[in-house]
């Protein structure tokens, strides 16, 4: 496997991603969309999730095409971002056809960032407008780190953020991941700058430091409270997957979350993975291809999580240090 040309989820041809954030709010929205509907599924492993319209993604449900998926800050308030995304889709005439009416299908999920120091004293929710701005900004190239839905994200010890990564399989199938890292756990090992995801790093995409030296792993204690933590992600491929196959891709991708965050999938996290398949590439060997797609989704997600933390930027008023501000001057520049 090798990274795609951008090392972003948009290496899956046809996908676009847009970010919007409010610096005073210290929160934002990220939207993934495409020019035509795509197959989508979801799998939840965290104990405190919050999401919108994910029931329609179940393999036995009627809807077989999704127009966009959004990731948002704001806890349950951030679910309002879906209204802005739907408004953008509606102006383009997109949506599930019911007679003469079209209803855009735009499921999404949120992270809790209400206690990150931003101004949350709004009189009306800012998230519909942020959702529309993110949808309108969707492009093949987009920023990572402190931006979009990852703008106000934190982890157990360091700032979180927005991450992405991609790979191309020997079959030519492309797989990518997009993630908002707001975890209770840590992306780095103990007090070291080394990432749990180091064994899967491509080149020096998150510093090239390699695995950490041996450290003792004591039983962790939560550094956040119930409902304050969540890592939400989208994994995508250009393969032609059915909804059940897409759901298995989402299940497999959770392995990448566990490789990159310790601990993961706790009762206090709302860990959730969407999966997206554009259907542009027919699988020549469905057994081998789906096997490799699941592995690639997990690997890309682990890398994307580490990139989110590595690329997070120090900002005035931060309640946590960024990886760069804590370790950047102490490790060899690559």
C-alpha positions in Angstrom: 0.0 0.0 0.0 1.1 3.6 -0.7 -0.5 6.9 0.2 -2.5 8.6 -2.5 -1.2 11.8 -4.1 -2.8 14.2 -1.5 -2.7 11.7 1.4 -6.3 12.9 2.0 -9.7 11.2 1.9 -10.3 13.1 -1.3 -7.8 10.8 -3.1 -11.0 8.7 -3.4 -12.0 10.3 -6.7 -15.3 12.3 -6.6 -15.2 13.2 -2.9 -14.8 16.7 -1.6 -14.4 18.1 1.9 -15.1 21.5 3.3 -14.3 23.1 6.7 -15.8 26.1 8.5 -15.0 27.3 12.0 -15.7 30.2 14.4 -12.6 31.3 16.2 -14.5 32.9 19.1 -16.7 29.9 19.5 -13.7 27.6 19.2 -15.7 25.1 17.2 -16.6 24.2 13.7 -18.0 21.8 11.1 -16.5 19.5 8.4 -18.6 18.2 5.5 -17.8 15.4 3.1 -19.9 15.4 -0.1 -19.7 14.4 -3.8 -21.4 15.3 -7.1 -23.7 12.2 -6.9 -25.0 10.1 -4.1 -22.8 7.4 -2.6 -23.3 4.3 -0.5 -22.8 4.8 3.3 -23.0 2.9 6.5 -22.1 3.5 10.1 -20.8 1.6 13.2 -20.8 2.9 16.8 -18.5 1.6 19.5 -18.3 4.4 22.0 -20.6 4.5 25.0 -21.7 8.2 24.7 -22.5 8.8 21.0 -24.7 11.6 19.5 -25.7 11.5 15.8 -28.3 12.5 13.2 -30.1 10.4 10.7 -27.8 7.3 11.1 -30.8 4.9 11.3 -31.3 5.2 7.6 -27.8 3.9 7.0 -28.6 0.4 8.4 -28.3 -2.3 5.7 -32.1 -3.1 5.9 -33.3 0.5 5.4 -34.7 2.0 2.2 -32.2 4.8 1.5 -29.4 3.5 -0.7 -27.7 6.8 -1.5 -26.3 9.6 0.7 -25.6 13.1 -0.4 -23.2 14.3 2.3 -21.9 13.3 5.8 -21.0 16.0 8.3 -18.8 16.0 11.4 -19.4 18.8 13.9 -18.3 20.3 17.3 -20.9 21.6 19.7 -22.2 18.4 21.3 -25.9 17.9 20.5 -26.2 21.6 19.4 -23.8 20.7 16.6 -26.4 18.4 15.1 -28.0 21.6 13.8 -25.2 21.7 11.2 -27.1 19.1 9.2 -29.8 21.8 8.5 -27.2 24.0 6.8 -25.8 21.1 4.8 -29.3 20.1 3.7 -30.0 23.7 2.6 -26.9 23.7 0.5 -27.8 20.4 -1.1 -31.4 21.5 -1.7 -30.2 24.5 -3.7 -28.5 22.0 -6.0 -31.6 19.9 -6.4 -30.1 17.0 -4.5 -31.9 14.5 -2.4 -34.0 11.3 -2.1 -36.8 11.6 -4.6 -40.4 11.3 -3.2 -42.6 12.2 -6.1 -41.8 15.7 -7.1 -40.0 16.4 -3.8 -36.3 15.8 -3.0 -35.1 15.3 0.5 -31.3 15.6 0.9 -29.8 12.8 3.0 -27.0 14.1 5.2 -26.3 12.1 8.3 -23.7 13.4 10.8 -22.2 13.1 14.2 -20.7 15.4 16.8 -18.0 15.8 19.4 -18.2 17.6 22.7 -16.2 20.9 22.7 -18.4 23.0 25.0 -15.7 23.3 27.7 -12.7 24.3 25.6 -12.7 28.0 26.5 -14.7 29.3 23.6 -17.6 31.7 23.8 -20.7 29.4 23.9 -23.2 32.0 25.1 -25.1 32.2 21.8 -28.8 33.3 21.5 -29.3 31.1 18.4 -27.3 28.1 17.3 -24.3 29.0 15.0 -24.2 25.5 13.6 -26.6 25.7 10.7 -24.6 28.6 9.3 -21.3 26.7 9.9 -22.7 23.6 8.2 -23.7 25.6 5.1 -20.3 27.4 5.0 -18.5 24.0 5.3 -20.7 22.5 2.5 -20.1 25.5 0.2 -16.3 25.2 0.8 -16.1 21.6 -0.2 -13.0 20.9 -2.4 -10.5 18.2 -3.1 -7.8 20.1 -1.0 -8.6 21.1 2.5 -6.8 22.0 5.8 -5.9 19.6 8.6 -5.2 20.2 12.3 -6.9 23.1 14.0 -9.8 23.6 11.6 -13.3 22.5 10.8 -14.9 20.2 13.3 -11.5 19.7 14.9 -11.0 23.4 15.7 -11.8 23.0 19.4 -10.9 19.4 19.9 -8.8 18.0 22.8 -7.5 14.7 23.9 -6.5 13.3 27.3 -3.2 15.3 27.2 -2.8 17.3 24.0 -4.9 19.3 21.6 -6.8 17.2 19.1 -7.9 18.2 15.6 -8.9 17.2 12.1 -6.9 14.5 10.4 -6.9 12.6 7.1 -4.9 10.0 5.3 -5.2 7.7 2.3 -3.7 4.6 0.6 -3.9 2.8 -2.7 -4.1 -1.0 -2.6 -2.3 -3.3 -5.1 -5.6 -3.7 -6.9 -5.7 0.0 -7.6 -8.6 0.5 -5.1 -8.2 3.7 -3.0 -9.1 4.0 0.6 -9.1 7.2 2.8 -10.0 8.4 6.3 -11.2 11.7 7.8 -11.3 12.1 11.6 -12.1 14.5 14.4 -9.9 13.6 17.4 -11.5 14.7 20.6 -10.7 11.6 22.6 -10.5 10.8 26.3 -7.4 8.7 25.6 -4.0 9.7 24.3 -2.6 9.6 20.8 1.0 9.6 22.2 2.7 7.1 24.5 3.0 8.2 28.1 5.0 11.4 28.4 6.9 10.8 25.2 6.3 12.5 21.8 5.9 9.1 20.1 2.6 8.1 18.6 0.8 4.9 19.3 0.1 4.8 15.5 3.9 4.9 14.7 4.0 1.3 13.2 1.7 2.3 10.5 3.2 5.7 9.6 3.9 6.4 6.0 7.2 8.4 5.6 7.3 11.2 8.1 3.6 12.2 8.0 3.5 12.7 11.7 7.2 13.3 12.5 8.9 10.1 11.6 9.9 9.4 15.3 9.2 5.7 15.2 7.7 3.6 18.0 8.2 4.7 21.6 10.8 3.0 23.9 9.3 0.5 26.3 7.1 2.1 28.9 5.0 0.7 31.7 1.3 0.8 31.0 -0.7 1.4 34.2 -4.5 1.3 34.4 -5.6 4.7 33.1 -8.0 7.0 34.8 -10.4 9.3 32.9 -9.2 12.9 32.4 -12.6 14.0 31.0 -16.2 13.5 32.3 -19.1 11.7 30.9 -20.0 13.0 27.5 -17.0 15.2 27.0 -15.0 12.9 24.7 -15.5 11.5 21.2 -13.6 10.5 18.1 -15.7 10.5 15.0 -14.5 9.5 11.6 -15.4 8.8 7.9 -13.6 6.1 5.9 -14.1 5.9 2.2 -13.3 3.9 -0.9 -13.9 4.0 -4.6 -14.8 0.3 -4.6 -18.4 -0.7 -5.4 -19.6 -1.9 -2.0 -23.1 -2.8 -0.9 -24.4 -1.3 2.3 -23.6 -4.5 4.3 -20.0 -4.5 2.9 -19.7 -0.8 3.7 -20.8 -1.5 7.2 -18.1 -4.2 7.6 -15.6 -1.6 6.4 -16.8 0.8 9.2 -16.5 -2.1 11.8 -12.9 -2.9 10.6 -11.9 0.8 10.7 -12.5 0.9 14.5 -9.4 -1.2 14.8 -7.5 1.8 13.6 -9.0 3.9 16.4 -7.8 1.4 18.9 -4.3 1.4 17.4 -3.9 5.1 17.6 -5.7 6.1 20.9 -5.2 4.5 24.3 -7.8 3.9 25.7 -10.4 3.9 22.9 -14.1 3.0 22.8 -14.6 3.8 26.5 -18.0 4.4 28.2 -17.2 8.1 28.2 -16.4 8.4 24.4 -18.9 8.5 21.6 -16.6 6.8 19.1 -18.3 6.4 15.7 -17.2 5.6 12.2 -19.1 6.3 9.0 -18.1 4.4 5.8 -18.6 5.7 2.3 -18.3 3.9 -1.1 -18.5 5.8 -4.4 -18.8 2.6 -6.5 -16.4 3.9 -9.2 -14.3 0.8 -9.2 -15.7 -2.8 -9.6 -14.0 -5.3 -7.4 -12.2 -8.0 -9.5 -11.8 -10.3 -6.4 -14.6 -9.4 -3.9 -13.2 -11.7 -1.2 -9.6 -10.4 -1.3 -10.6 -6.9 -2.1 -13.1 -6.5 0.9 -10.5 -8.2 3.1 -7.8 -5.6 2.1 -10.3 -2.6 2.2 -11.1 -3.3 5.8 -7.4 -3.5 6.7 -6.6 -0.3 4.8 -9.5 1.5 6.4 -8.1 0.7 9.9 -4.6 1.7 8.9 -5.6 5.0 7.3 -7.7 5.9 10.3 -4.8 5.2 12.7 -2.6 7.5 10.6 -5.2 10.1 10.3 -5.6 10.3 14.1 -1.9 10.8 14.6 -1.8 13.5 11.8 -4.7 15.3 13.5 -2.7 15.7 16.7 0.6 16.3 15.0 -0.8 19.1 12.9 -2.9 20.8 15.6 -1.8 24.5 16.0 -1.2 26.3 19.2 -3.7 29.1 19.6 -4.2 31.9 22.3 -6.4 30.7 25.1 -5.7 27.0 24.6 -6.5 24.8 27.6 -4.0 22.1 26.4 -0.7 22.3 24.7 -0.4 21.2 21.0 2.0 18.4 20.2 4.2 21.0 18.4 4.3 23.4 21.3 5.1 20.6 23.8 7.5 18.5 21.7 8.3 20.3 18.5 11.5 22.0 19.9 12.6 18.8 21.7 12.7 16.4 18.8 14.9 16.3 15.7 13.2 18.2 12.9 12.7 16.0 9.9 
